[in-house]
Amino acid sequence: MQISYAQSLKNNIDHAYQQFVKSGKFPNGIASLTVLDGKTGQPVFTQNPAIGLPTASTMKVITSITALDILGPNYTYQTKLAYTGEIDSLGVLHGDIIVIGSGDPTLGSDRYAASKAETILNKWAYKIQHAGIRHINGRVIGDDLYLNGNDVPPTWNWQDIGNYYGAGISGLNWRENKVGIVISPHTVGKPTFVASTSLPLRGITLINEVITGPNGSGDNVYAYSAPYSNIIYLRGTYGRDLKKVIEIAVPDPALALAQQLATSLSDAGITVDSIPTTGKRLLNQGIALDKRQKELDIHQSPTLSQIVHWFNQKSINLYGEAMLKSFGIVSHNESTTLEAASLLSKYWEQKLRIPNSELNIQDGSGLSPQNRVTTLAMAKIMHYAQNRPWFTDFQKSLPTINGITMKSGTIGGTLGYTGFHTGKTGTPVTFSLLVNNYTGSTSAMRQEMFKLLDSLK
């Protein structure tokens, strides 16, 4: 009976795939689909399974599974608050306050109660007060040297890296390394103006070149900047009827944290003599951080399984890059994006004998247009996850789209879906579907893909 069910499912998928390719959307493009039996891992249906294609955000499932397997679901990041020097009898600290990062991507994030920025800043201000410090004859320093400061993967696009989803990964991340910009439109074709920012952008010049677009034209605003930029350009159009906060990348999150902590201390009546700075900025001036530090607090991040949840639910690229670098460091002490990505490919070559050519990976989030992964490799890794003790947490991290548990991905001419489903035949399946260089609108292509995936039901 099971064989006939499987055959029936195969026939359903085959028929749907033929209709899919007859849609006329691939005159110069390609589609790849791999469907595996969820129990045995054997192929139920494959089409172009060995062709490497851009992944977009479906890459996130591979990063999640690798991180959960290597680091473990209970892995956490630690951020330390410390001071150097001595506190005299009047409560004057003759030294610095230092926040020491370990790459925690959730520090200051609103997604977790204990990680909220105000919660952390208030806690740290209290810890400093409780230590008897009333005045700081020194600086507040954001120590971001763990990952050599703030950086972006080298294969990311210039158009992406100034925006919230292209924010760099720092040794000391803060508020997901982004800031909100409120734009006020004018008459169509005329310049907009920046009404406010969600946080102060100290030391940064914001140059707004955004033009008011017609009603219904939406958000076509892009920010152009890079790590450590002191100028951010806003370009594009903003619909006249739009009421949306634009989110852009913060060029130096460790500095933003140091500045905001200094402000919180001032609000608590603790004065700081020198302007805030970072470990990276001091290093560039030839100044080494004093390693004789006295600990005031250790902030523990949410567990990796909790980080993976929001990583996949909301497709937060920063989280993926943090995880990629973390297992690069833990497994082989390699913190660069490309070295860590190479280690990820080698891991699956050893674990599942997947050739490196099927996992040509450039980053942890899928934002790089140069990723090339086969649907067969992706489906195999997804199938592997089902037998791991952390699988339930991973499965819950995947959104439900079109009635199926799956992760989506969208990037310049590429769309993808990968997930799990058990249909009316009772056969559980693991699948990966990628299309590249299709014609027509993204929404129309997505509907065609949904029709194809409906055959799994």
N, C-alpha and C positions, 0 to 999 in steps of 0.2 A: 504493500500500500504506500509506504514511504517513497518507493522508487517512482510510482505513478504520480505522486504529489510533486516530486522534484522535477519530473519530466514535464508536468503541466506548467510548473513555474517557469521552467526554461523556455517552453513554447510561448508563454505569455510575454516574457521579456524579449524574446527574439522578434515576435510580431511587433511589439511596441518600438523596438529599436529600428526596425525597418521603416516604420512610419516616421520615426524621429529623423532619420537621415534623408527621408524624402521631403522634409519640410523646406528644402531649398536654402537653408541657412549656412551651408558649408561648401560653397563653390570653391573657396580657397582656404578652408579651415579644416579642422579635424576634431573628432570626438573620441573619447576613450571611456569604456565602461568595464569594470570588473565586479562580478557578483560571486561571492563565495558562500558555500554552505556554512551557516553559523556554527554548526556542531563539528563538522569534519574539517573545515577549511578548504575543501575541494572546490574547484571552480564550477559554478552553476552556469555562468554565462561570461564570456569575455569578448571584447572587441578592441583592438589596438591596445592590449594590456601592457605591452612592453615599450610604448612610446613615451619618452619623457616630456612632460608638459609643465608650464607654469602652474603653480598650485594655488595662488592667492591664499586666502586665510584657511583653506583646508590643511595647510602646512601645520596649523596649530595643533591638530590631533597628534601628529608625529612628535612634536616637541613635548606635548603634555604627557604622552605615554612614556617617552624616553626619560623625562624628568621624574615621573612617578616611579619608574623602574629603578633608576640609578640613585636618586636622592631619597625616595620614600615619601609616602603621603603625609608623614608627620614632620617633614623637614621644615625648619623655620630660619628666618634671617634675624640677626641681632644688630641693633643699632645702639651704640654706647654713648652716654653723656659723661664727660670727665672734665677735670681741670688740671692745669699745670701750675707750678709755683706754690706760693704759700698764702694763707689767709692770716692777716694780722689781728691784733686784739680789737681793732675798730671795725672789723668786717670787710677790710679791703683785700681783694684778691690781687696779689702781685703776680699775675700770670694770665692765662687764657682759659676761656671755656671752649671745649672742643666737642663736636658731635661727630662720632666716628662711624662711617657707613660700611655696610657689607653687601650693598647692592639690592637691598629690600625695595621692590617696586611698589609696595603698598604703603610706604611711610607717608602719612598725611592724606591718604585716600579717604574719601567719604563713604566708600563701599563697606567698611568694617568699623564697628563702633569704637574699638580700642585704637584704631589707626587714624581716626579723624585728626586733622591738623590742630584744631583748638584743644582737643583732649591732650595731645602730646605736648603742645607748647605750654599749657597750664601745668601739666605734670612736671615738666622740666623746670619751669620757673619756680615751682614749689620746692623741688629738690635742691636747686641752687640757694634759695632762701634758707631752707632747712640746714644747709651746710654752714650757715652763718655768714654768707656773702651778701654784703650790702652795696659794694662798689667794685667794679672790675677795672683794675689798672692794666688793661690789656685789650684783647679782642675776643669776639665770638668767631670761631673758625668752624666751617663745615669741612670735615676731612673726607674728601671724595677720592683719595688715592688708591683705594682697594681695586678699582677697575681702571686706574690711570685717568681719573677724571670723567668728563662727559663725552660721549662719542656716539656716532651712528654707524650702522653697518655700511661698508664702502660701496655696496651695490644698490643702495636706495636712491631714488630719484630726487633731484633738486626740488621739484615741485612738491614733494611730500614732506621733506624734513623740517620745514618751518611750521607745520600744522600739528595739532594734538596727536594725531595717529602716527606721525613720523618723529615724535620726540625722541631725543637720544637716551641712551642708557648710561646712567652715572653710578659711580661708587656710592653716592649719596643722593638718591632720588627724593623728590618732595612733591606732594599733591599730584602725582602721576605726571610731573614735569610739564604741566600745562597751565594756561591762564585764560580766563574768559574775556572776550571783547564785545561790548555792546555798541552796535553800529546804528546810527540814525540816518535813514534814507532821506533824499530830497526829491525834487522832480526828476522824472525819468531822463537819463542821460547826463545828469549833473552829479558832481562829487557828493559823496556821503561824508559824515564826520563821525569820529569816535566819541561816543557819549561818556563812556566809562570803561574801566577794567575791573575785573573781580578782585585783583590784588595789585599793589603798586609794582610798576616796572621800573625800579630804581636803576639809574645808570644806563637805561636803554632808550633810544630814540625810536618812536613808532611813526613811520611815514605812511600815511593812508592815501592810497591812490585808487580806492574802490569807487566805482561809479554806480549810481542808482539804476537798477534794471526795472523792466516793466512788471506789473502785477503778475504773479504766477511764475516768474522766472527763477525764484528760489535763491539758494545759497551757492554762488560760484566764486566765493572768496578764497584766496590762497595767501598764506603768509610765507615770505621768503626770508629765511635766516639759517644760521648754522650754529653748532655748539660754540659758545663764547662770543657770538655776535653781539655788538652793542647797537646795531641798527636792525630793525625789523620792517620790511616792506609788506604792506597789505595791498593786494592787487586783485582785480576781477570785478564782478558785479554782485550787488545785493538787492534782491527784489523789493520793490517799493512797499508791498504789503507784508513783507516778511517780519516776523518778530522772533528772532532766534539769536541766542548768544553764540558768537563765533569762538571756537577754542583753538588756541595756537600753542606752539611749543615754547617752553622757557629755555633760553640759551644756556643758562648756568643754574640748574636746580639747587646745587649745594650752596651757592651764594644766596639764592632766594630764601632758603631755609635759615641761613645764618642771619640774614637781614630781619626776617620775621621773628626769630628768637630774640634778637637784640631789642626789637620793638616790644615784645611781650615782657622782657625784663624791665624795660623802661616803664611800662605800664604798671609793673609790680613795685616800682620804686627803686629798682636796681640800675644804677647808671653804668654805662660802658664808655671808656675813654676813647678807644680806637674804632675805626670803621670795620664792619664785618668783612671777612675774607674767606678763602678756601685753601685747602691743602695744595691743590693743583696750582693756584695762583701764587702761593708762597714758594712752591718748588720752582716755578718759572722765574722767580726773583732770586733763586739760589738760597732760599731759606728753608731749612729742614724743620719739621715739627718736633717739638720736645716730646720724647717718648716716656719721660718720667711723669706719668699721668695717674691721677687719683679718680677712681670711678665713682660716679654719682647715681647712675641709673643704667639699666639694660632694658631696652624696649624690644619685645619679641613680636615678630610678625605673625599674621595668621598662618596656619599650616599650609603646606603646598597643595593639599587637596582643596582647601578653601580658595587659594589663589587660582588654581586651575579652573574652578567653577566660573569665576568672573572672566577669566582669560577667554574661555570658549563662549560663554553666554553673551558677552559684550565685545568680543574680538579686540582685546586690549593689547596692541602690539608690544608695548613696553614690557608687559609681563613675560612674553615669549622670549624677548631678548635677554631679560634677566635670568630666566631659567636656562637658556642655552649657555650663557657664560658660567652659570653656577655649576652645571654638570661638567663643563669643560675644565673648571678649576678642580672640582672634587675628583674627577676621574684621572686627569693628566696634568693638572696645574696649568692649563691653557685658558687664558681669559679673553683672547681676541675672538671676534665673531667668526672669522673664517676658520681658525684652528678648531674652535668648538664645534662648528658645523661639520668639519671633516671627521672629528671624533664621533659625532652622532652617526654619520654614514658607516663608519667602521664598526660601531656598536651593533648595528643591524646586520652587517655582513657576517659578523661573528655569531650573533644570536639566531638569525633566521636564514643565513646564507643569501642575503639579498645583495646582488652586485652593486658596487659603488656607482656604476653608471645609471642605476635605477633610482639612486638617491643623490642627485647632484644638488646639494643644498647650500644656500648662501646666507640664510638667516634663520631666526627661530619663529618668526611670525607670519611669513609669507608675503611681506610687503615688497621684497626684492623681485623684480620682474625676471631675474635670471635664474630663479629656482627651476629645476627640471626633475620631476618625480613621476614615476609610472603609477597608474591606478592599481596595478597588481601589487607593487611594493606597499602602497598606502593601505590597501585592503588587507594584506598579510599582517601588517603591524596592528591594524585595528582588530583583526581576528585574535592575534596574540594577547591583546589586552583583556579579552573576555575571561581568560583563565587566571588572571592576576588578582590578588586579594583586595586591591584598591579599585577594581573595575566598577563597582556600584557608584562610587564617587565620580569616576571619570564619565560614566554614562549619564549621570545626572547633570554633568556640566554641559552636555550637548543640548542645543535648543531643539524645540519641536517645530518643524517647518513642514507645511503641507501634510500634516498628520504623521510625519516620520521623524524619528530621533536622528538628527544629522547636523553636521557643521557645514556652513556655507562659505564660499570664497568668491570675491569679485575683485578683479584688477585688470586694467587695460586690455580688453578683448578676451579675457579669460573668465569663465564661470565654473564653479565646482561645488559638488556636494559629496559628503562621505558620512556614513552612519550605519545604523543597525535597524532591522525591522523584522517582525514576524507577521506574515500575512495570513489570509484565510486558509491557505494550504497547510499551515502549521509548520512550515519550514523556516527557521530563523536564518536570516542572511546578513552578511556584512558586505557593504558595497562602497565603491568609489567611482565617481563620474566627473570627468573634466572635459570641457570644450574650450577650444582656442581658435581665435580669428574667425568667429562667426559673423554673419551679416545681420543687419536689423538692430532693433533696440534691445537693450539688456532685459527689460521687462518681458518682451515677447519671447526671447530666448529662454528666460527663466520658466515661463509657462510651458514651453515645449519640453524642458527638462522635467518639470513636474509630471507632465503626462507620461513620460517615459518611466519615471520612478513609481508612478501609480501601478505599474505592472507588478511591482513587488507586493502589492497589497492583496 
